[in-house]
Structure formats: structure tokens, C-alpha cells
Amino acid sequence: MEKEMISSRQFTIISILYSIGTAILIIPSSIASSSKQDAWIAASIGVVLSLLIVKLFLTLANQTPSLNFIEANEKILGRFFGKITAICFLIMTFLSAGELLYFIGIFMKTEVMPETPTLAFALLFSIIIMYAAYLGIETFARSAEILFPLFVLIFIFFVVCITPQITFENIQPILEAKKTSMFYSIVRFMSIFSFPLVVLLMLYPAAVNVQQSAQKGFYIGTIIGGIFLITLIVLSILVLGPENTASRTFPSYALAQRISIGEFLQRIEIIMAFMWISSIYIRTFMYFYTTVVGLAQILKIKDHRPLIIPMGLIIIALSQIVHPDIVHSTNYNNEIWPIFSFIFTILLPILLLIVAVIRNRKTKAQSTETPNTETTNDNQKV
């Protein structure tokens, strides 16, 4: 199978939409439940700290510039331990892909089509994901280029329409949240926003044509995605209030339901659903693509396409059993996911980077010793 490449511009767009992902609907409620009206401060700090995480990922990726993240595991840790860590990482992406399908089904059933079973939505959306995986990363990147301008235009329209309902008293008093509450909010925000960015190492640097521009694009995508989310959190608090934001499952969707212009432009909250579906499509695809391609590389299969349908069917089934209800899902994302993701998205890259640096130093030391030994032997012969 020929190696596919994407441009640095496409990688930047993917980074923006991927970082937003599911956070556009659930993150306001998640962090407002602990830090109340200071949720936007926690998100702002989280975006700044996320740049350090991006730096970690880029530093690791540059250690193996021709390999993706799964291949880098085996290259750095060796064939045995590298495969173990890669399989553990793929388990995380596999479970995450199934959970995102669950999110799509439960959101559509709860807010849009209550009489339609969640399996129908998971099935339809999974067909799109599987078809995109079959067409390849280049086609997927072009689809992201098409979705991004629409996403931005709808977001601007949404902000302009909801601005008249802002109540600045809802965000006061500022800096009232406790330090522990702020810490938990920052960790929850980063666990959904920036921890999963490690999956983009399946694209960078191996599948990007200009690596230097892609590095800047990684930072830019993280910052722009963070600005989108901070804006949404601020609007949720200003319009709905901190208590109402924290109590709702999908506060940003409830925010869109408040839009009313001249009593004729109403009930246009489906635009928020389109924005969310666009961003969750990017993240679900990356989880699924990583799982399929990574599994093919571990099994030494040259073409990953034969694995698409079987893995797709398994993920559809997983989406129906991963969470018994939305309460379980919320508790999982608030309490378990930050720890679970931290192990495989932060600790694992740190381990790989440390081992890679040590091995590179040993290699350089051996290469410098070898010429010196040869020179000494030549002198002895003379």
C-alpha cells in the first residue's frame, strides 16, 4: 500500500477540529460542576498547559521522524515491550471510538429524535467512519478542509445570535473557586482537550509533507481549538449561569435553544448539533483509524483495509454496552477517564522519550569511540 501524505495546512485543521471533539458539548458542564463561574479560568489555564503537552509530543515524534506512534513504540522499546505498550494504547483508542459512537447515539436520541434507537445512529455514523478509513487519510484530510469553514461560519453565527442574552452578573464573583476545585477542573479539561492529542502522532511526522510547518500547525491548532472552547464555556456561564450549566448534560446545546431573533428565527439549535457532529467525526475517525492501522502494523499486515469492517462491527457493538446510561458516562469522563488517559497519553510518551534520549546518547557515544579505536590501531601498526 502506497504511503499517504497530507499537507501541513490540513494537519492544522485536523488538529483544531480534533482538539474540540466531544468537548464542545460536554466540557462546559464537566468543569462548571467543580469550579462554577471560574470554569473559563480553568479552561484558559488548561489551554496554556496543553502547549507543554504538545511540546512533549513533538519532541517525541522528532526522535523517530519517519515512524508513526505505534511504530515508534516498537522502535524505542524493542519488539516485545514495544508491542505490549502499543496494544495497550490501541485498547484505549478502541474503547474511545466505541464511546464516541455511544455519545452520538445518546445525544441524537435524547435531544433530536427520541423515538429512534441509539443503534441506528451508531450504525449510520460508523458507516461514514469506515468508508473514510477505507478511502484513506488523504481523503479524510480533504473532508476536514471542507468542514472547517462551515464550522467557523456556524460558530460565528451562533456567538452573534446568543450575545444579546448575556448577563455579566452570572460570571461574578471571579476567582471564588477553591484551589482543589480549580485543579480538578483543569485536569478534566485537559483530559478531554489535550491528552488525546497524542493520537495525532499517527499523522505527524510520518504522514505530513512539511514537518516544520506542521509543528507550528500543531501549536496553532491547539490554541485555536482552545479559544473555541473557552468562548463556548464563557457564553454558557454568561447566558445559562454556572448552576444551570453544571446541571445540564449538554449545556451548549441548551444554549443554542435560547437563540431567538425577532420571534421568527427560533429553534435553530440543530446548528450546534452540526458543529458537534463535524468535530466528533474528526476525533472518532482518528481513534478508529489509529486502531485499525496500528493493529495492522502489529500483525504485520501491509494493507489495513481488510480490518475495517470487522473492527467497525465490533465498535458498533461496543457502543451499545460501553455505558449503561448517561450518568455512568458522565461519572466515567469526570473520574476515570482523566486517570486512564493520563497513563497512555502522558506517561507513555514520557517513558518513550526518556528511553529514546538514552538510546540516542549511547549510540552517539559508541560512534565516537569507534573512530578513536581505529585511529589507535592504525598508529600501532605504523
Secondary structure as a PSIPRED ss2 file (coil, helix, strand):
# PSIPRED VFORMAT (PSIPRED V4.0)

   1 M C   1.000  0.000  0.000
   2 E C   1.000  0.000  0.000
   3 K C   1.000  0.000  0.000
   4 E C   1.000  0.000  0.000
   5 M C   1.000  0.000  0.000
   6 I E   0.000  0.000  1.000
   7 S C   1.000  0.000  0.000
   8 S H   0.000  1.000  0.000
   9 R H   0.000  1.000  0.000
  10 Q H   0.000  1.000  0.000
  11 F H   0.000  1.000  0.000
  12 T H   0.000  1.000  0.000
  13 I H   0.000  1.000  0.000
  14 I H   0.000  1.000  0.000
  15 S H   0.000  1.000  0.000
  16 I H   0.000  1.000  0.000
  17 L H   0.000  1.000  0.000
  18 Y H   0.000  1.000  0.000
  19 S H   0.000  1.000  0.000
  20 I H   0.000  1.000  0.000
  21 G C   1.000  0.000  0.000
  22 T C   1.000  0.000  0.000
  23 A H   0.000  1.000  0.000
  24 I H   0.000  1.000  0.000
  25 L H   0.000  1.000  0.000
  26 I H   0.000  1.000  0.000
  27 I H   0.000  1.000  0.000
  28 P H   0.000  1.000  0.000
  29 S H   0.000  1.000  0.000
  30 S H   0.000  1.000  0.000
  31 I H   0.000  1.000  0.000
  32 A H   0.000  1.000  0.000
  33 S H   0.000  1.000  0.000
  34 S H   0.000  1.000  0.000
  35 S H   0.000  1.000  0.000
  36 K H   0.000  1.000  0.000
  37 Q H   0.000  1.000  0.000
  38 D H   0.000  1.000  0.000
  39 A H   0.000  1.000  0.000
  40 W H   0.000  1.000  0.000
  41 I H   0.000  1.000  0.000
  42 A H   0.000  1.000  0.000
  43 A H   0.000  1.000  0.000
  44 S H   0.000  1.000  0.000
  45 I H   0.000  1.000  0.000
  46 G H   0.000  1.000  0.000
  47 V H   0.000  1.000  0.000
  48 V H   0.000  1.000  0.000
  49 L H   0.000  1.000  0.000
  50 S H   0.000  1.000  0.000
  51 L H   0.000  1.000  0.000
  52 L H   0.000  1.000  0.000
  53 I H   0.000  1.000  0.000
  54 V H   0.000  1.000  0.000
  55 K H   0.000  1.000  0.000
  56 L H   0.000  1.000  0.000
  57 F H   0.000  1.000  0.000
  58 L H   0.000  1.000  0.000
  59 T H   0.000  1.000  0.000
  60 L H   0.000  1.000  0.000
  61 A H   0.000  1.000  0.000
  62 N H   0.000  1.000  0.000
  63 Q H   0.000  1.000  0.000
  64 T C   1.000  0.000  0.000
  65 P C   1.000  0.000  0.000
  66 S C   1.000  0.000  0.000
  67 L C   1.000  0.000  0.000
  68 N C   1.000  0.000  0.000
  69 F H   0.000  1.000  0.000
  70 I H   0.000  1.000  0.000
  71 E H   0.000  1.000  0.000
  72 A H   0.000  1.000  0.000
  73 N H   0.000  1.000  0.000
  74 E H   0.000  1.000  0.000
  75 K H   0.000  1.000  0.000
  76 I H   0.000  1.000  0.000
  77 L H   0.000  1.000  0.000
  78 G C   1.000  0.000  0.000
  79 R H   0.000  1.000  0.000
  80 F H   0.000  1.000  0.000
  81 F H   0.000  1.000  0.000
  82 G H   0.000  1.000  0.000
  83 K H   0.000  1.000  0.000
  84 I H   0.000  1.000  0.000
  85 T H   0.000  1.000  0.000
  86 A H   0.000  1.000  0.000
  87 I H   0.000  1.000  0.000
  88 C H   0.000  1.000  0.000
  89 F H   0.000  1.000  0.000
  90 L H   0.000  1.000  0.000
  91 I H   0.000  1.000  0.000
  92 M H   0.000  1.000  0.000
  93 T H   0.000  1.000  0.000
  94 F H   0.000  1.000  0.000
  95 L H   0.000  1.000  0.000
  96 S H   0.000  1.000  0.000
  97 A H   0.000  1.000  0.000
  98 G H   0.000  1.000  0.000
  99 E H   0.000  1.000  0.000
 100 L H   0.000  1.000  0.000
 101 L H   0.000  1.000  0.000
 102 Y H   0.000  1.000  0.000
 103 F H   0.000  1.000  0.000
 104 I H   0.000  1.000  0.000
 105 G H   0.000  1.000  0.000
 106 I H   0.000  1.000  0.000
 107 F H   0.000  1.000  0.000
 108 M H   0.000  1.000  0.000
 109 K H   0.000  1.000  0.000
 110 T H   0.000  1.000  0.000
 111 E H   0.000  1.000  0.000
 112 V H   0.000  1.000  0.000
 113 M C   1.000  0.000  0.000
 114 P C   1.000  0.000  0.000
 115 E C   1.000  0.000  0.000
 116 T C   1.000  0.000  0.000
 117 P C   1.000  0.000  0.000
 118 T H   0.000  1.000  0.000
 119 L H   0.000  1.000  0.000
 120 A H   0.000  1.000  0.000
 121 F H   0.000  1.000  0.000
 122 A H   0.000  1.000  0.000
 123 L H   0.000  1.000  0.000
 124 L H   0.000  1.000  0.000
 125 F H   0.000  1.000  0.000
 126 S H   0.000  1.000  0.000
 127 I H   0.000  1.000  0.000
 128 I H   0.000  1.000  0.000
 129 I H   0.000  1.000  0.000
 130 M H   0.000  1.000  0.000
 131 Y H   0.000  1.000  0.000
 132 A H   0.000  1.000  0.000
 133 A H   0.000  1.000  0.000
 134 Y H   0.000  1.000  0.000
 135 L H   0.000  1.000  0.000
 136 G C   1.000  0.000  0.000
 137 I H   0.000  1.000  0.000
 138 E H   0.000  1.000  0.000
 139 T H   0.000  1.000  0.000
 140 F H   0.000  1.000  0.000
 141 A H   0.000  1.000  0.000
 142 R H   0.000  1.000  0.000
 143 S H   0.000  1.000  0.000
 144 A H   0.000  1.000  0.000
 145 E H   0.000  1.000  0.000
 146 I H   0.000  1.000  0.000
 147 L H   0.000  1.000  0.000
 148 F H   0.000  1.000  0.000
 149 P H   0.000  1.000  0.000
 150 L H   0.000  1.000  0.000
 151 F H   0.000  1.000  0.000
 152 V H   0.000  1.000  0.000
 153 L H   0.000  1.000  0.000
 154 I H   0.000  1.000  0.000
 155 F H   0.000  1.000  0.000
 156 I H   0.000  1.000  0.000
 157 F H   0.000  1.000  0.000
 158 F H   0.000  1.000  0.000
 159 V H   0.000  1.000  0.000
 160 V H   0.000  1.000  0.000
 161 C H   0.000  1.000  0.000
 162 I H   0.000  1.000  0.000
 163 T H   0.000  1.000  0.000
 164 P H   0.000  1.000  0.000
 165 Q H   0.000  1.000  0.000
 166 I C   1.000  0.000  0.000
 167 T C   1.000  0.000  0.000
 168 F H   0.000  1.000  0.000
 169 E H   0.000  1.000  0.000
 170 N H   0.000  1.000  0.000
 171 I H   0.000  1.000  0.000
 172 Q C   1.000  0.000  0.000
 173 P C   1.000  0.000  0.000
 174 I C   1.000  0.000  0.000
 175 L C   1.000  0.000  0.000
 176 E C   1.000  0.000  0.000
 177 A C   1.000  0.000  0.000
 178 K C   1.000  0.000  0.000
 179 K H   0.000  1.000  0.000
 180 T H   0.000  1.000  0.000
 181 S H   0.000  1.000  0.000
 182 M H   0.000  1.000  0.000
 183 F H   0.000  1.000  0.000
 184 Y H   0.000  1.000  0.000
 185 S H   0.000  1.000  0.000
 186 I H   0.000  1.000  0.000
 187 V H   0.000  1.000  0.000
 188 R H   0.000  1.000  0.000
 189 F H   0.000  1.000  0.000
 190 M H   0.000  1.000  0.000
 191 S H   0.000  1.000  0.000
 192 I H   0.000  1.000  0.000
 193 F H   0.000  1.000  0.000
 194 S C   1.000  0.000  0.000
 195 F H   0.000  1.000  0.000
 196 P H   0.000  1.000  0.000
 197 L H   0.000  1.000  0.000
 198 V H   0.000  1.000  0.000
 199 V H   0.000  1.000  0.000
 200 L H   0.000  1.000  0.000
 201 L H   0.000  1.000  0.000
 202 M H   0.000  1.000  0.000
 203 L C   1.000  0.000  0.000
 204 Y C   1.000  0.000  0.000
 205 P C   1.000  0.000  0.000
 206 A C   1.000  0.000  0.000
 207 A C   1.000  0.000  0.000
 208 V E   0.000  0.000  1.000
 209 N C   1.000  0.000  0.000
 210 V C   1.000  0.000  0.000
 211 Q H   0.000  1.000  0.000
 212 Q H   0.000  1.000  0.000
 213 S H   0.000  1.000  0.000
 214 A H   0.000  1.000  0.000
 215 Q H   0.000  1.000  0.000
 216 K H   0.000  1.000  0.000
 217 G H   0.000  1.000  0.000
 218 F H   0.000  1.000  0.000
 219 Y H   0.000  1.000  0.000
 220 I H   0.000  1.000  0.000
 221 G H   0.000  1.000  0.000
 222 T H   0.000  1.000  0.000
 223 I H   0.000  1.000  0.000
 224 I H   0.000  1.000  0.000
 225 G H   0.000  1.000  0.000
 226 G H   0.000  1.000  0.000
 227 I H   0.000  1.000  0.000
 228 F H   0.000  1.000  0.000
 229 L H   0.000  1.000  0.000
 230 I H   0.000  1.000  0.000
 231 T H   0.000  1.000  0.000
 232 L H   0.000  1.000  0.000
 233 I H   0.000  1.000  0.000
 234 V H   0.000  1.000  0.000
 235 L H   0.000  1.000  0.000
 236 S H   0.000  1.000  0.000
 237 I H   0.000  1.000  0.000
 238 L H   0.000  1.000  0.000
 239 V H   0.000  1.000  0.000
 240 L H   0.000  1.000  0.000
 241 G C   1.000  0.000  0.000
 242 P H   0.000  1.000  0.000
 243 E H   0.000  1.000  0.000
 244 N H   0.000  1.000  0.000
 245 T H   0.000  1.000  0.000
 246 A H   0.000  1.000  0.000
 247 S H   0.000  1.000  0.000
 248 R C   1.000  0.000  0.000
 249 T C   1.000  0.000  0.000
 250 F C   1.000  0.000  0.000
 251 P H   0.000  1.000  0.000
 252 S H   0.000  1.000  0.000
 253 Y H   0.000  1.000  0.000
 254 A H   0.000  1.000  0.000
 255 L H   0.000  1.000  0.000
 256 A H   0.000  1.000  0.000
 257 Q H   0.000  1.000  0.000
 258 R C   1.000  0.000  0.000
 259 I C   1.000  0.000  0.000
 260 S E   0.000  0.000  1.000
 261 I E   0.000  0.000  1.000
 262 G C   1.000  0.000  0.000
 263 E C   1.000  0.000  0.000
 264 F C   1.000  0.000  0.000
 265 L E   0.000  0.000  1.000
 266 Q E   0.000  0.000  1.000
 267 R C   1.000  0.000  0.000
 268 I C   1.000  0.000  0.000
 269 E C   1.000  0.000  0.000
 270 I H   0.000  1.000  0.000
 271 I H   0.000  1.000  0.000
 272 M H   0.000  1.000  0.000
 273 A H   0.000  1.000  0.000
 274 F H   0.000  1.000  0.000
 275 M H   0.000  1.000  0.000
 276 W H   0.000  1.000  0.000
 277 I H   0.000  1.000  0.000
 278 S H   0.000  1.000  0.000
 279 S H   0.000  1.000  0.000
 280 I H   0.000  1.000  0.000
 281 Y H   0.000  1.000  0.000
 282 I H   0.000  1.000  0.000
 283 R H   0.000  1.000  0.000
 284 T H   0.000  1.000  0.000
 285 F H   0.000  1.000  0.000
 286 M H   0.000  1.000  0.000
 287 Y H   0.000  1.000  0.000
 288 F H   0.000  1.000  0.000
 289 Y H   0.000  1.000  0.000
 290 T H   0.000  1.000  0.000
 291 T H   0.000  1.000  0.000
 292 V H   0.000  1.000  0.000
 293 V H   0.000  1.000  0.000
 294 G H   0.000  1.000  0.000
 295 L H   0.000  1.000  0.000
 296 A H   0.000  1.000  0.000
 297 Q H   0.000  1.000  0.000
 298 I H   0.000  1.000  0.000
 299 L C   1.000  0.000  0.000
 300 K C   1.000  0.000  0.000
 301 I C   1.000  0.000  0.000
 302 K C   1.000  0.000  0.000
 303 D C   1.000  0.000  0.000
 304 H C   1.000  0.000  0.000
 305 R H   0.000  1.000  0.000
 306 P H   0.000  1.000  0.000
 307 L H   0.000  1.000  0.000
 308 I H   0.000  1.000  0.000
 309 I H   0.000  1.000  0.000
 310 P H   0.000  1.000  0.000
 311 M H   0.000  1.000  0.000
 312 G H   0.000  1.000  0.000
 313 L H   0.000  1.000  0.000
 314 I H   0.000  1.000  0.000
 315 I H   0.000  1.000  0.000
 316 I H   0.000  1.000  0.000
 317 A H   0.000  1.000  0.000
 318 L H   0.000  1.000  0.000
 319 S H   0.000  1.000  0.000
 320 Q C   1.000  0.000  0.000
 321 I C   1.000  0.000  0.000
 322 V C   1.000  0.000  0.000
 323 H C   1.000  0.000  0.000
 324 P C   1.000  0.000  0.000
 325 D C   1.000  0.000  0.000
 326 I H   0.000  1.000  0.000
 327 V H   0.000  1.000  0.000
 328 H H   0.000  1.000  0.000
 329 S H   0.000  1.000  0.000
 330 T H   0.000  1.000  0.000
 331 N H   0.000  1.000  0.000
 332 Y H   0.000  1.000  0.000
 333 N H   0.000  1.000  0.000
 334 N H   0.000  1.000  0.000
 335 E H   0.000  1.000  0.000
 336 I H   0.000  1.000  0.000
 337 W H   0.000  1.000  0.000
 338 P H   0.000  1.000  0.000
 339 I H   0.000  1.000  0.000
 340 F H   0.000  1.000  0.000
 341 S H   0.000  1.000  0.000
 342 F H   0.000  1.000  0.000
 343 I H   0.000  1.000  0.000
 344 F H   0.000  1.000  0.000
 345 T H   0.000  1.000  0.000
 346 I H   0.000  1.000  0.000
 347 L H   0.000  1.000  0.000
 348 L H   0.000  1.000  0.000
 349 P H   0.000  1.000  0.000
 350 I H   0.000  1.000  0.000
 351 L H   0.000  1.000  0.000
 352 L H   0.000  1.000  0.000
 353 L H   0.000  1.000  0.000
 354 I H   0.000  1.000  0.000
 355 V H   0.000  1.000  0.000
 356 A H   0.000  1.000  0.000
 357 V H   0.000  1.000  0.000
 358 I H   0.000  1.000  0.000
 359 R H   0.000  1.000  0.000
 360 N H   0.000  1.000  0.000
 361 R H   0.000  1.000  0.000
 362 K H   0.000  1.000  0.000
 363 T H   0.000  1.000  0.000
 364 K H   0.000  1.000  0.000
 365 A H   0.000  1.000  0.000
 366 Q H   0.000  1.000  0.000
 367 S H   0.000  1.000  0.000
 368 T H   0.000  1.000  0.000
 369 E H   0.000  1.000  0.000
 370 T H   0.000  1.000  0.000
 371 P H   0.000  1.000  0.000
 372 N H   0.000  1.000  0.000
 373 T H   0.000  1.000  0.000
 374 E H   0.000  1.000  0.000
 375 T H   0.000  1.000  0.000
 376 T H   0.000  1.000  0.000
 377 N H   0.000  1.000  0.000
 378 D H   0.000  1.000  0.000
 379 N H   0.000  1.000  0.000
 380 Q H   0.000  1.000  0.000
 381 K H   0.000  1.000  0.000
 382 V C   1.000  0.000  0.000
